């Protein structure tokens, strides 16, 4: 995955810091961080009356905050500086920053409710434990003020109490920032799990360093746009692939129909739907372009989607085994994943088939595939997605806030689009149908997965922007915005190429 927006894990960031510190004068990185924070503080707090409160922790994050305080005072702004642990001495560069601050220091938050802006300089990426009781009290008070008065909160590097790699709250308490200024490179924890709720708008400042990209990045059209090519005028439906959607067992026919409708709107040339329910309909009145079949034995397919409403009975198992034995590109979702999680034979067949495959599990399905618990998956979403990709030799879209797209070669992306409107039944079926349609049209498997995650989330964002949700948004509401987003992507890509020429 080639991205202009890398995401670095804590271990990589620490190595970069150590290397830079060995070649730069003492305190250089802290000075740069404080200067960057001062510039952003003046920008986002300029239209509000009241003091800037700066909360200072015991480590280097607190050192950044103290330099910020000094620079604000030099700029004519009088900050209120509050020390979380006033009796504890700072060390290293942070000690120098504390000695350089000659203004008053508070040890309580009396009057903070009148702040124009609150800066969270309590803890950075080194925190790996729940906050202390005193820190929790401060964080809870800041969150209450922010929520009740819309006071902006700027977190330095990462909101205190948020794990930089996983995006998990360390305990139940974490700063909820309106803005986060993160240093050197962006962090995955700001974009997945609890990160999007806690980080607010994320700004990245490199501190003058040029860190090499690692295996992780933020998903964006630039990563997959090369596959989004405009169609020739001299085209026919055979150019755009035959796709099968297999599922719709008893009581779950709608899941397969949603996937099929999504696939049609995403451009598949022909979409066949095999419904397993007894007495299933023979046509879709709302989408008569879908071709409903009782069997697919006579069809030549470019791709197939298995899982939406598939069920767990013997027929579902047999259908899945038959498709895994073939050479068609596959998207596996829902019960297809649950069946594989229960059957070592199916799992082995998937891992060794050697054909393009996309898995789209939610955290519970991922846990079943890995033989673990949901909490374990969520505590390391990136590692879990990578293990699934490695174990099953497939591209994985681990769904959730900040979906993780992982490839067998160890690269991964976090998807930034989407909103809580997606937390409703059937949206995963729409995603599966979209991914299947792109595979059927000949998209490379990784590009299809990346684009599907991004477009699915973008469709939800566009629907909400148009007044549809997030509360009450239903899966079928995504299908037309999805088509619009895909065509917009293709048009934008065509225009970029035209300009280059």
Beta strands, then each sheet from edge to edge (+ up, - down):
strand 1: 6-7
strand 2: 52-56
strand 3: 79-83
strand 4: 117-121
strand 5: 152-156
strand 6: 179-183
strand 7: 201-205
strand 8: 216-218
strand 9: 242-247
strand 10: 270-275
strand 11: 291-293
strand 12: 303-306
strand 13: 329-332
strand 14: 357-359
strand 15: 395-398
strand 16: 404-406
strand 17: 412-414
sheet 1: 1+ 8- 17- 16+ 15- 14- 13- 12- 9- 10- 11-
sheet 2: 3+ 2+ 4+ 5+ 6+ 7+
end
